[in-house]
Amino acid sequence: MQATILRYVSDVKQHPLQALIGGPRGALESILPPLAFITTYIATGDNMTLAVSVAVGLGLVFAIWRLVQGKRPTRVLGALLVVVISAYVAARTGSAAAFFWPRVLLNIASGLAFAISIFVRWPLLGVIVGPIVGTKMRWRKDPDLMRAYARASWLWVLLCFIRAAVLIPLIDNNWLWALAASGALFYALVIATVLLSWVVIKRTLPADHPGIRSPRVSE
């Protein structure tokens, strides 16, 4: 059993699905903003203005980092917008915990998007991974890959709803340090979800299937 798990871990490290983890930037983007916001807020005696400024400043740093790495401007703007909206909600309500409400709504919306994509036969995991591996949307003509991506996409539905479910009671109870640590927890959950997604895909595809880089498309 241990050997099997290690083999899957090795596969993920060498596999395009690792792009979903985000690498060092992904880890920092997940962990630093909530940690820096809450730490600044508490350390400065509930100084909301300074905490918001730190959060937005980090958002700008990550946005520039994304641009330097050649990421699409729309993705850069989207990531920055989440931070700005979170900071605005916190400043508007005067509640540091409210900084995390946009993240709750984003996770619920993402979970619904993944679920709907499965039912309309456009599983989002395939939509994301297809261009990464160079198959674009040809995987949709392969019934085996369609089924594999659909099954693995359910894991992402679960991930999004778990994150929302964890955040809501933390916000309601104003558990600020727990909210600060949520970024690290959620990044670990993303890694686990990527690993499990690869396991599901591997086990769903027939033994003779050439893999996600080679859809079997009937002419």
C-alpha positions in Angstrom: 0.0 0.0 0.0 2.8 2.4 0.9 4.6 1.6 -2.3 1.5 2.4 -4.3 1.0 5.7 -2.6 4.6 6.7 -3.2 4.3 5.8 -6.8 1.3 8.1 -7.2 3.1 10.9 -5.4 6.0 10.5 -7.8 3.6 10.5 -10.8 2.0 13.8 -9.6 5.4 15.5 -9.1 6.3 14.7 -12.8 2.7 15.2 -14.1 1.0 18.3 -15.5 -1.6 18.1 -12.7 1.1 19.6 -10.5 0.3 22.9 -12.2 -2.9 22.9 -10.2 -0.8 23.1 -7.0 0.7 26.3 -8.1 4.3 25.7 -6.9 6.0 28.1 -4.5 3.9 31.1 -5.7 0.7 29.1 -5.1 1.8 28.2 -1.6 2.6 31.9 -0.8 -0.6 33.1 -2.3 -2.6 30.7 -0.2 -0.8 31.2 3.0 0.5 34.7 3.2 -2.5 37.0 2.6 -4.8 35.7 5.4 -1.8 35.3 7.8 -0.4 38.8 7.1 -3.8 40.4 7.3 -4.8 38.9 10.7 -1.3 39.2 12.1 -1.1 42.9 11.2 -4.6 43.5 12.5 -3.9 42.0 15.9 -0.3 43.2 16.3 -1.3 46.8 15.6 -4.2 46.8 18.1 -7.0 46.2 15.6 -5.7 48.7 13.0 -7.9 47.9 10.1 -6.4 50.4 7.8 -2.9 49.1 8.1 -4.1 45.4 7.9 -6.0 46.2 4.7 -3.0 48.0 3.2 -0.7 45.0 3.9 -3.2 42.6 2.3 -3.7 44.8 -0.8 0.1 45.3 -1.0 0.7 41.6 -1.0 -2.0 41.2 -3.7 -0.1 43.7 -5.8 3.2 41.9 -5.3 1.7 38.6 -6.3 0.0 40.2 -9.3 3.4 41.6 -10.5 4.9 38.2 -9.9 2.2 36.5 -12.1 2.8 39.0 -14.9 6.6 38.5 -14.7 6.0 34.7 -15.1 3.9 35.4 -18.2 0.5 34.6 -16.7 -2.6 35.9 -18.5 -3.7 39.4 -17.4 -7.2 38.1 -16.7 -5.9 35.6 -14.2 -3.7 38.3 -12.6 -6.7 40.7 -12.3 -8.9 38.0 -10.9 -6.5 37.0 -8.1 -5.9 40.7 -7.2 -9.7 41.4 -7.3 -10.3 38.8 -4.6 -7.9 40.4 -2.3 -9.2 43.9 -3.0 -12.8 42.9 -2.4 -11.9 41.0 0.8 -10.1 44.1 2.0 -13.1 46.3 1.1 -15.6 44.1 2.9 -13.4 44.0 6.1 -12.9 47.8 6.0 -16.6 48.4 5.3 -17.9 46.2 8.1 -15.0 46.9 10.6 -14.7 43.2 11.1 -11.4 41.4 10.4 -13.2 38.1 10.1 -15.4 39.5 7.3 -12.2 39.6 5.2 -12.9 35.9 4.5 -16.5 36.1 3.4 -15.6 36.7 -0.3 -13.5 33.5 -0.1 -16.6 31.6 1.2 -18.7 32.9 -1.7 -15.9 32.1 -4.2 -15.6 28.5 -3.0 -19.3 28.0 -3.1 -19.4 29.4 -6.7 -16.4 27.3 -7.7 -18.0 24.1 -6.3 -21.2 24.8 -8.1 -19.3 25.5 -11.3 -17.4 22.2 -11.1 -20.7 20.3 -10.4 -22.6 21.9 -13.2 -19.6 21.3 -15.6 -19.9 17.6 -14.9 -23.6 17.4 -15.6 -23.2 19.3 -18.9 -20.3 17.0 -19.9 -17.6 19.7 -19.8 -15.9 18.6 -16.5 -13.7 21.6 -15.5 -10.7 19.5 -14.5 -10.5 18.4 -18.2 -11.0 21.9 -19.4 -8.1 23.1 -17.2 -5.7 20.1 -17.8 -6.4 19.6 -21.5 -4.6 22.8 -22.6 -1.7 22.1 -20.2 -1.0 18.7 -21.7 -1.5 19.9 -25.3 -4.7 18.0 -26.1 -6.9 21.1 -25.8 -10.5 19.8 -25.8 -9.9 16.6 -27.8 -10.3 14.6 -24.6 -14.1 15.2 -24.9 -14.1 12.8 -27.9 -12.6 10.1 -25.7 -15.3 8.4 -23.5 -12.7 7.0 -21.1 -11.1 10.4 -20.6 -14.4 12.1 -20.3 -15.4 9.7 -17.5 -12.1 10.0 -15.8 -12.1 13.8 -15.7 -15.8 13.8 -14.6 -15.1 11.5 -11.7 -12.0 13.4 -10.6 -13.9 16.7 -10.9 -16.1 15.6 -8.1 -13.1 15.8 -5.8 -12.8 19.5 -6.6 -16.5 20.0 -5.9 -15.9 18.4 -2.5 -12.8 20.5 -1.9 -14.6 23.8 -2.6 -17.5 23.0 -0.3 -15.2 21.8 2.5 -13.3 25.1 2.4 -16.5 27.0 2.6 -17.8 24.8 5.4 -14.6 25.3 7.4 -14.5 29.1 6.9 -18.2 29.9 7.9 -18.0 28.8 11.6 -14.6 30.4 12.0 -16.0 33.7 10.7 -19.1 33.5 12.8 -17.1 32.9 15.9 -14.5 35.5 15.1 -11.6 32.9 15.5 -9.0 35.1 13.9 -5.9 33.0 14.4 -7.7 30.0 13.0 -8.7 32.1 9.9 -5.1 33.1 9.6 -4.0 29.5 9.5 -6.7 28.5 7.0 -4.5 29.4 4.0 -2.0 26.7 5.0 -4.7 24.2 5.6 -6.4 24.8 2.3 -3.1 24.6 0.4 -2.5 21.2 2.0 -6.0 20.2 0.9 -5.3 21.3 -2.7 -2.2 19.1 -2.7 -4.2 16.1 -1.4 -7.0 16.8 -4.0 -4.5 16.9 -6.9 -3.0 13.6 -5.7 -6.4 11.9 -5.3 -7.4 13.3 -8.7 -4.5 11.6 -10.4 -5.4 8.3 -8.5 -9.0 8.5 -9.7 -7.9 9.3 -13.3 -5.4 6.4 -13.3 -7.9 3.9 -11.9 -10.7 5.0 -14.2 -8.8 4.8 -17.4 -8.5 1.2 -18.9 -5.2 -0.5 -18.5 -4.5 -0.2 -22.3 -5.3 3.5 -22.4 -2.3 5.7 -23.6 -3.0 8.4 -20.9 -4.3 11.9 -20.7 -1.8 13.2 -23.3 -3.1 10.8 -25.9 -7.0 10.9 -26.2 -8.3 8.0 -28.2 -10.5 9.8 -30.8 -12.4 7.8 -33.3 -12.2 9.1 -36.8 
